[in-house]
Amino acid sequence: MRNSKKYISIDVMSVAAVTLLLAVPALAQGQNAGDGPPLLANKIAVPSGATARLLVTSGAFTSGSTLNDRYTQNGDNMSPGLTWARGPLGTQSYVVLAEDAGVNRHDPVVHWVVYNIPSTTTTLDQNVPTEAHLENGAEQGKNASGSAGYIGPKPPAGQTHPYHFEVFALNTKLNLDPANADRQAVVNAMKGNVLASGEIVASYTGK
C-alpha cells in the first residue's frame, strides 16, 4: 500500500511538471509580446533561402558612424545619398527603407520608403525631392509623418537611436499607389519577392 501511494504521488507530480512545462512557452510569449526592439523589415521581408547580400554604402556617412545634422530635422532634413551593389540575376526593382529601431514599440519609426527603383539604378542621390513620383520612375511612399519622401531623425533629447538604411532587390515591381504605400504595405507586397538585401546603419543623438 505504501508503494502504491508513492507511485500515485510521483504520477501526480509528473503531471504537474508536464503541465508547468507546457505552460512556460505560453507565459514566455506573453511576457515577450511587445518587448524588445521593433522588427526591422530586413528580418521579415527576406524569405528563407535568400542568402545574397547587397553591399550598401553612402557618401554621407560610414557604417556605425553618426549622422550629420544636415540629414536630420535639426538641420536641412535632406536625404543622404546611397549606393548599392547590383542585385542578382532576375532583379526587376529595388526598395529602400530607412527605419529607426531605437524605440520601444511594435513597429520601427519609418523615415523613408522608396520602391520600384529601376533595376538599372544602383544609387539615390543626396537630397531626393519629397515627391511621390521620381523622374527615374521610382515612387516614394509615406513616412512616419504621413507624407511622401524622406523625413530626418529627431529622437528625444539625449537619446541615441540607430537608423537602418536598407536596400532590397526584388524579382518584381510593386503595384502600389504611393498614397497608400506606407511601410507595412510595401513590406507585405515584397514578401516572397526578395532576391537580396543589405543595409548601412548610422546613429543619431537627440538634441
Secondary structure, DSSP 8 states (H G I E B T S, - for coil): -HHHHHHHHHHHHHHHHHHHHHHHHHHHHHHHTT-SS---HHHHSS-TT--EE--EE-SS--TT-B--GGGSTTTT-----EEE----TT--EEEEEEEE--SSSSS-EEEEEEEEEETT--EE-SS--S-SB-TTS-EE-B-TTSSBS-------BT-EEEEEEEEEEESS-----TTT--HHHHHHHHTT-EEEEEEEEEEEEB-
